Amino acid sequence: MYLSFFGLNEKPFAITPDPRYLYLSERHAEALAHLLYGINEAGGFVQLTGEVGTGKTTIVRSLLAQTPKNAEIALILNPKMTAPEFLLTICEELGIGVQDAATESLKDLVDILSGYLLRAHAAGRRVVVVVDEAQNLAPTVLEQVRLLTNLETNTRKLLQIILIGQPELRELLARNELRQLAQRITGRYHLNPLTREETAAYVRHRLRVAGATNDIFAPTALAEVHRVAGGVPRVINVVCDRALLGAYSMDRHRVTANLVRNAASEVFGKRFTPHWLPWLGAAAAGMLLALTTTMIWSLKPWSSPSHVAVAAVPARHDTAAPVARAAPAPETAGNLTPVTTKSAPITRTTNLSGHELTELLAQHPGETDTDSAFAKLFGLWRIQYVPAGVDPCTQASSQGLECLNQRGSFGQLRLYNRPAILMLSDDGGTQHQVVLTKLDDEHASVQLGGASHDVSIGELSRYWFGDFVMLWRPGTSQVKALSQGMRGDDVRWLRQSLQRVEGEHSEGAVSDVFDADLSKLVRDFQRQHRLTVDGIAGVQTQIVLASAVAPADSPVLYLADAHGG
């Protein structure tokens, strides 16, 4: 619902364990590194615990994505079962065929699994059993699993067990009857909630992966997220998702601390007050006490001739001023940190509401067809367009440009930084094609009626559902994905362009081979521009790179230096 409003490609705070969104705090990175070490080198048991929602399952998914080729993983997500059922599940996960007669025999299942482990070891393969929610394992099942790890050679164990669960798992393994298993645990790691700084970095990380190009949450909002969520990633996701929805419903492109508190109140079913409110109440009480004392001293109800000397002594108010200074100012618009807009400001000829935009579209129906829109777009590139002739993209290709026809977001358009034709649909369902010429964090400019009109992104999002056509100038004659091992002029252009972006200047001949060094340059560039980091220079990466090294007179949506580029 709010994706196009904030320029996002996908929901950034889904609670499913997507490894792409994995944020590695120092402890998370250490846990993942040791799990990977356990798969590659160690034997026996590795234990990972953490409170509900701290990211254990997400780490498991990331672990599976980085599994070495010689490792076979049996992932058990619901271990609440008997010992024969547990062994049978391991066999099924590893693809071991088990005859019906053996499914209920503990001895037969152990023999089948033992034979498989021996054959896997002989073939140079590692077998790893990953058990999620391991606190649900029965002690009898754990003891049976321990017996499986007795299989070993002179140098290594044949089976690696990774137990992942809630803190109750530690209590379970501390039982006296399980002390033999506990002695075989080679690594114990516990995930703590995120700190305040890690929470802010976590929220920003997920937004950037989802396509955000600016900070949607104010610094005070990030601090409030940590306070109400307690640093638990799953709770952070739920609160932030609700806060984005609240900001969208109020047509705000910046999430404030108050919006976070409202979101938390909806999620938890209780009211959250600002953290400074108790201090404000105490300060107000102190000020009232000081004021009352002052008034009593000024009235001198006890005053009499015999007390004149005493009454003449000035009253002390040493506590009043400090109390008044201690009261923090309530969070109002005037006290928030100013939002710094990175984009170049748009020269606004008009400031259209959604209703005014639809009226303008209706007044100029001849300007929103395909030919009119492409004529304007071609004009921005200073190339010729022939109406009612060959299709526009073929005409663009003959003049050194390429078309990109895509469904995306304002975040992608900012990333590409090229004018585009937006497909709008008015209230009556009529389709219009208008040219987007400028874009900043709050507003967009479109060409209609011989003028450039400014409209807020929120209003424009009501009529634009993500479809656009854009022109861009590729660096080579043929556009194709470039990957390690390829060679040619297009690879040479890629290397030269990346070196130019990095400010490097090659003295000698530039290599035309896509080697490991070039793959690293591509990944660094992708990471910097929040693209998919895979080391492959696909069309999207080439578009962003071409925009970064384009001549200064190329048409853009915003000034590159205003965005820090």
C-alpha positions in Angstrom: 0.0 0.0 0.0 2.7 2.5 1.0 5.5 1.2 -1.3 5.3 3.7 -4.1 4.6 6.5 -1.6 8.0 6.0 0.0 9.8 4.9 -3.2 10.3 1.3 -2.0 10.5 -1.8 -4.2 9.1 -4.2 -1.5 8.0 -4.2 2.1 11.1 -3.6 4.2 9.7 -5.0 7.5 8.2 -8.3 6.6 8.6 -10.8 9.5 9.6 -13.7 7.2 13.3 -14.6 7.6 14.7 -13.3 4.3 18.5 -13.6 4.3 18.8 -10.6 2.0 17.6 -8.5 4.9 20.0 -10.0 7.4 21.6 -7.3 9.5 24.7 -8.6 11.3 25.3 -7.0 14.6 28.7 -7.8 16.1 27.1 -10.8 18.0 25.1 -11.9 15.0 28.2 -11.9 12.8 30.1 -13.9 15.4 27.3 -16.4 15.7 27.1 -16.9 11.9 30.9 -17.2 11.5 31.0 -19.9 14.2 28.1 -21.8 12.7 29.9 -21.8 9.3 33.1 -22.9 11.1 31.1 -25.7 12.7 29.9 -27.0 9.3 33.4 -26.8 7.7 35.7 -27.8 10.5 34.2 -28.9 13.8 32.3 -31.9 15.0 29.8 -32.8 17.7 27.4 -30.0 18.8 27.1 -26.3 18.4 24.4 -24.4 20.4 22.8 -21.0 19.4 20.2 -19.5 21.7 18.3 -16.2 21.8 15.0 -14.7 22.9 12.0 -14.9 20.7 12.4 -12.6 17.6 16.2 -12.0 18.0 17.0 -13.3 14.5 17.9 -17.0 15.1 15.9 -18.3 12.2 17.2 -15.6 9.9 20.7 -16.6 10.7 19.8 -20.2 9.9 18.5 -19.1 6.5 21.7 -17.2 5.8 23.7 -20.2 7.0 21.9 -22.4 4.5 22.6 -19.9 1.7 26.3 -20.1 2.4 26.6 -23.9 2.8 29.7 -25.3 1.1 29.2 -27.6 -1.8 30.5 -30.6 0.0 28.0 -30.3 2.9 24.6 -31.9 3.2 22.1 -30.2 5.5 19.2 -31.8 7.2 17.0 -29.0 8.5 14.4 -29.9 11.2 12.0 -27.0 12.0 9.6 -28.9 14.3 11.5 -31.3 16.5 8.7 -32.1 18.9 8.6 -35.9 18.1 9.7 -39.3 19.3 13.3 -40.7 18.7 12.2 -42.9 15.8 10.3 -40.0 14.2 13.3 -37.8 14.6 15.7 -40.2 13.0 13.2 -40.9 10.2 13.0 -37.1 9.6 16.8 -36.8 9.3 16.7 -39.7 6.7 14.0 -37.9 4.7 15.8 -34.6 4.8 19.0 -36.3 3.5 17.1 -38.2 0.8 17.8 -41.6 2.4 15.4 -44.3 1.3 13.8 -46.2 4.3 11.7 -49.3 3.9 8.3 -49.2 5.6 9.3 -52.1 7.9 12.2 -50.0 9.3 10.3 -46.8 10.0 9.4 -47.7 13.6 12.6 -49.6 14.5 15.1 -47.5 16.3 17.9 -50.0 15.6 17.2 -50.2 11.8 17.0 -46.4 11.5 20.4 -46.0 13.4 22.0 -48.6 11.1 20.7 -47.0 7.9 21.8 -43.6 9.0 25.2 -44.8 10.2 25.9 -46.5 6.9 25.0 -43.3 5.0 27.3 -41.3 7.2 30.2 -43.7 6.5 29.6 -43.5 2.7 29.3 -39.7 2.8 32.7 -39.5 4.7 34.3 -41.8 2.1 33.1 -39.5 -0.6 34.4 -36.4 1.1 31.0 -35.0 2.1 30.0 -33.4 5.4 26.6 -34.2 7.0 25.0 -31.5 9.2 21.7 -31.7 11.1 20.3 -28.2 12.0 17.5 -28.3 14.6 15.5 -25.1 15.0 13.3 -24.7 18.1 15.5 -27.2 19.8 14.1 -26.4 23.2 11.2 -28.6 22.2 13.4 -31.7 22.0 12.6 -34.5 24.5 15.6 -35.6 26.6 15.3 -39.1 25.2 15.6 -37.7 21.6 18.6 -35.7 22.6 20.3 -38.8 24.1 19.7 -40.7 20.8 21.2 -37.9 18.8 24.2 -37.9 21.1 24.7 -41.6 20.4 24.8 -40.8 16.7 27.8 -38.5 17.2 29.7 -41.5 18.5 30.4 -42.4 14.9 33.8 -41.0 14.2 37.1 -41.7 12.5 40.6 -41.2 14.0 40.4 -37.5 13.0 36.8 -36.3 12.9 33.2 -36.8 13.8 31.0 -38.0 11.0 27.9 -36.0 12.1 27.6 -32.3 13.0 24.6 -31.2 15.1 23.6 -27.5 15.3 21.0 -26.8 18.0 19.1 -23.5 17.8 16.5 -22.5 20.3 15.2 -20.2 23.0 16.9 -19.7 26.4 15.0 -22.7 27.7 17.4 -24.8 25.6 20.2 -23.9 27.9 18.2 -25.1 30.9 17.4 -28.3 29.1 21.0 -29.1 28.4 22.0 -28.2 32.0 20.1 -31.3 33.3 22.3 -33.9 35.0 21.1 -36.7 32.7 22.3 -34.8 29.6 25.7 -33.9 31.0 27.4 -36.2 28.4 25.8 -34.3 25.6 26.6 -30.9 27.2 30.3 -31.9 27.3 30.3 -32.4 23.5 29.1 -28.9 22.7 32.1 -27.1 21.1 30.5 -23.7 20.9 27.8 -21.8 22.7 26.4 -18.5 21.5 23.6 -16.4 22.8 22.0 -13.6 20.8 21.1 -10.5 22.8 18.6 -7.7 21.7 20.1 -4.9 19.5 21.5 -1.8 21.2 20.1 1.6 20.4 22.8 2.2 17.8 22.3 -1.2 16.2 18.5 -0.7 16.1 19.0 2.5 14.1 21.4 0.8 11.8 19.1 -2.2 11.4 16.1 -0.1 10.4 18.2 1.9 7.9 19.6 -1.3 6.5 16.2 -2.9 5.8 14.9 0.3 4.2 17.9 0.5 1.9 17.6 -3.2 0.8 13.9 -2.4 0.0 15.0 0.5 -2.3 14.8 3.6 0.0 17.2 6.4 -1.2 16.7 8.7 1.8 16.2 8.4 5.6 12.5 7.9 6.1 12.7 7.6 9.9 13.8 10.7 11.8 16.6 10.2 14.4 14.1 10.7 17.3 11.9 8.1 15.7 14.7 5.6 15.6 15.4 6.1 19.2 11.7 5.6 20.0 11.7 2.4 18.0 14.4 1.0 20.2 12.6 2.1 23.4 9.2 0.5 22.5 10.6 -2.6 20.8 13.4 -3.3 23.3 15.9 -4.0 20.5 14.1 -7.2 19.4 14.2 -7.4 15.6 10.8 -9.1 15.1 9.1 -6.4 17.2 11.0 -3.7 15.5 9.7 -5.0 12.1 6.1 -5.0 13.3 6.3 -1.5 14.8 8.1 0.0 11.9 5.7 -1.5 9.4 2.8 0.0 11.3 4.6 3.4 11.6 5.1 3.5 7.8 1.4 2.8 7.3 0.5 5.5 9.7 2.8 8.0 7.9 1.3 7.0 4.6 -2.3 7.5 5.8 -1.3 11.0 7.0 0.5 11.8 3.8 3.8 12.3 5.6 7.1 11.3 4.0 9.0 11.4 7.3 8.2 9.1 10.3 8.4 10.9 13.6 8.7 9.6 17.2 5.0 10.4 17.7 4.0 8.1 14.8 6.2 5.4 16.3 4.5 5.7 19.6 1.0 5.5 17.9 2.2 2.4 16.0 3.4 0.7 19.2 0.1 1.5 20.9 -1.8 -0.3 18.1 0.6 -3.2 18.1 0.7 -3.8 21.9 -2.8 -2.6 22.7 -1.6 -0.1 25.3 -0.6 3.6 25.3 3.0 4.6 25.0 3.9 8.0 26.3 7.0 10.1 25.5 10.1 9.1 27.5 10.4 12.6 28.9 6.8 12.8 30.2 7.6 11.5 33.7 10.4 13.9 34.0 8.2 16.7 32.8 5.6 15.8 35.5 8.3 15.8 38.2 9.7 19.1 37.0 6.2 20.7 36.9 5.6 19.5 40.5 8.9 21.1 41.5 8.1 24.3 39.8 4.7 24.4 41.5 6.3 23.8 44.9 8.8 26.6 44.3 6.1 29.0 43.2 3.9 28.2 46.2 6.9 28.8 48.5 7.6 32.2 46.8 4.0 33.3 47.2 4.0 32.3 50.9 7.2 34.3 51.5 5.8 37.3 49.7 2.5 37.3 51.7 4.3 36.9 55.1 1.2 35.7 56.9 3.2 35.3 60.1 4.6 38.8 59.9 4.4 41.0 63.2 6.5 43.8 64.7 8.5 41.2 66.7 9.2 39.3 63.5 10.2 42.1 61.2 13.9 41.3 61.3 13.2 37.7 60.4 10.8 38.6 57.6 13.4 41.0 56.1 15.7 38.1 55.3 15.3 37.4 51.5 13.7 34.1 50.6 15.9 31.5 49.0 14.8 29.9 45.7 17.8 27.8 44.9 15.8 24.8 43.9 13.3 26.6 41.6 15.6 27.5 38.7 17.3 24.1 38.4 14.0 22.3 38.4 12.6 24.6 35.7 15.8 24.1 33.6 15.5 20.3 34.0 12.2 20.1 32.2 12.8 18.9 28.7 10.8 20.6 25.9 7.9 18.6 24.5 8.5 17.2 21.1 7.0 19.6 18.6 7.7 20.4 15.0 9.9 23.3 16.1 12.1 21.0 18.2 12.7 18.2 15.7 16.0 17.9 13.8 15.5 19.7 10.5 15.2 17.3 7.5 17.9 17.9 5.0 16.6 17.3 1.5 19.5 15.9 -0.6 17.8 16.5 -4.0 18.2 19.7 -6.0 15.1 21.9 -5.3 12.5 21.9 -8.0 11.4 25.2 -9.6 7.7 25.0 -9.0 5.5 26.7 -11.6 2.3 25.3 -10.0 1.6 23.1 -7.0 -1.1 20.7 -8.1 -3.4 18.8 -5.9 -4.6 15.4 -7.1 -7.9 16.8 -8.3 -6.0 19.6 -10.2 -3.8 17.0 -11.8 -6.7 15.0 -13.2 -8.3 18.2 -14.5 -5.1 19.2 -16.2 -4.9 15.7 -17.8 -8.4 16.1 -19.0 -7.7 19.5 -20.5 -4.7 18.2 -22.6 -5.7 14.8 -23.9 -3.6 15.3 -27.0 -0.4 15.6 -25.0 -0.7 12.3 -23.1 -0.7 9.8 -25.9 2.4 7.7 -26.8 3.7 9.9 -29.7 3.4 13.2 -27.7 5.1 11.7 -24.6 8.0 10.2 -26.6 8.4 13.4 -28.6 9.0 15.3 -25.3 11.3 12.6 -23.9 13.3 12.5 -27.1 13.5 16.2 -27.0 15.1 16.1 -23.6 17.8 13.9 -25.1 18.1 16.3 -28.1 17.4 13.5 -30.6 14.8 13.3 -33.3 11.4 11.5 -32.9 9.2 10.6 -35.9 5.5 10.3 -34.8 3.5 7.4 -36.2 6.6 5.9 -37.6 8.8 3.0 -36.4 8.2 2.1 -32.8 9.9 4.6 -30.3 12.4 2.1 -28.8 13.7 1.2 -32.3 14.1 4.9 -33.1 16.0 5.4 -29.8 18.2 2.4 -30.5 19.2 3.8 -34.0 20.4 7.0 -32.2 22.5 5.3 -29.5 19.9 5.0 -26.7 18.1 2.1 -25.2 14.6 1.8 -23.8 13.8 0.4 -20.3 10.2 -0.6 -19.9 9.7 -1.5 -16.3 7.4 -1.5 -13.2 9.2 0.1 -10.3 9.2 2.9 -7.7 10.2 6.5 -7.2 13.2 5.1 -5.4 14.3 3.3 -8.7 13.7 6.4 -10.7 16.0 8.4 -8.3 18.5 5.6 -8.7 18.5 5.7 -12.5 18.3 9.6 -12.5 16.9 9.9 -16.0 13.6 11.5 -17.2 10.9 8.9 -17.8 7.4 8.5 -19.1 4.9 7.6 -16.4 1.7 5.7 -17.1 -1.0 7.4 -15.1 -4.6 6.3 -14.6 -7.1 9.0 -13.7 -10.3 8.6 -11.6 -12.2 7.5 -14.7 -9.7 4.8 -15.6 -8.4 6.7 -18.6 -4.7 6.1 -19.3 -2.3 9.0 -19.7 1.4 9.1 -20.5 3.3 12.1 -19.0 7.0 12.9 -18.9 8.6 13.1 -15.5 11.4 15.8 -15.7 12.4 16.4 -12.1 12.2 14.5 -8.8 13.3 15.3 -5.2 12.4 13.6 -1.9 8.9 15.3 -1.7 7.9 16.5 -5.2 7.9 15.5 -8.8 7.6 17.7 -12.0 5.7 16.6 -15.0 5.3 18.3 -18.4 1.8 19.2 -19.4 0.2 22.1 -21.4 3.6 23.6 -22.4 4.7 24.0 -18.7 6.3 22.1 -15.9 4.0 21.4 -13.1 5.0 20.4 -9.6 3.0 17.7 -7.7 3.7 16.0 -4.4 4.8 12.3 -4.7 2.0 11.4 -2.4 -0.6 12.8 -4.8 1.1 11.5 -7.9 1.2 8.0 -6.3 -2.6 7.9 -6.4 -2.5 7.8 -10.2 0.8 6.0 -10.9 1.1 2.3 -10.2 4.8 1.9 -11.1 4.8 1.5 -14.9 7.4 3.7 -16.7 9.5 3.9 -19.8 13.0 5.4 -19.7 15.8 6.1 -22.1 19.4 5.6 -21.3 22.7 5.6 -23.1 24.6 2.3 -22.8 28.4 2.3 -22.8 28.6 -0.4 -25.5 26.8 -1.3 -28.7 25.2 -4.4 -27.3 23.6 -4.5 -23.9 24.1 -7.8 -22.0 24.9 -9.0 -18.5 28.6 -9.1 -17.9 30.1 -11.6 -15.5 33.4 -13.1 -14.4 35.3 -14.9 -17.2 34.0 -12.7 -20.1 36.1 -10.4 -22.2 35.7 -7.8 -24.8 35.2 -4.0 -25.3 32.1 -4.0 -23.1 34.2 -5.4 -20.2 36.8 -2.8 -20.9 34.1 0.0 -20.7 32.9 -1.5 -17.5 36.3 -1.4 -15.9 37.1 2.1 -17.1 33.7 3.4 -15.9 34.1 1.9 -12.4 37.7 3.2 -12.1 36.4 6.6 -13.1 33.7 6.5 -10.4 36.3 5.6 -7.9 38.6 8.4 -9.1 41.2 6.1 -10.4 43.2 6.7 -13.5 44.9 3.8 -15.3 48.3 4.7 -16.9 48.6 1.7 -19.2 46.2 -0.3 -21.3 42.9 -1.2 -19.6 42.2 -5.0 -19.4 39.2 -6.4 -21.3 39.0 -9.5 -19.1 36.3 -9.8 -16.4 38.5 -11.1 -13.5 38.1 -11.3 -9.7 39.3 -7.7 -9.2 36.7 -6.4 -11.6 34.0 -8.5 -9.8 35.0 -6.8 -6.6 34.7 -3.4 -8.1 31.2 -4.3 -9.4 30.1 -5.6 -6.0 31.4 -2.4 -4.3 29.5 -0.3 -6.7 26.4 -2.3 -6.3 26.7 -2.1 -2.5 27.2 1.7 -2.6 24.1 2.2 -4.8 21.9 -0.4 -2.9 21.7 -2.8 -5.9 21.6 -6.5 -5.7 25.2 -7.4 -4.7 26.2 -10.4 -6.9 29.2 -9.2 -8.8 27.4 -9.4 -12.2 27.0 -6.2 -14.2 23.4 -6.7 -15.3 21.2 -4.1 -17.1 20.2 -2.3 -13.9 23.9 -2.0 -12.7 24.9 -0.8 -16.2 22.1 1.8 -16.2 23.2 3.3 -12.8 26.9 3.2 -13.8 26.1 4.9 -17.2 24.2 7.6 -15.3 27.2 8.1 -12.9 29.7 8.6 -15.7 27.4 10.4 -18.2 28.4 13.8 -19.6 27.3 16.9 -17.6 24.7 17.9 -20.3 22.8 14.6 -20.1 19.2 15.0 -18.9 18.8 14.1 -15.2 16.0 14.2 -12.6 18.2 15.8 -9.9 21.7 17.2 -9.6 24.2 14.5 -8.8 26.2 16.7 -6.5 23.1 17.5 -4.5 22.8 13.8 -3.7 26.3 13.5 -2.6 27.4 11.8 -5.9 
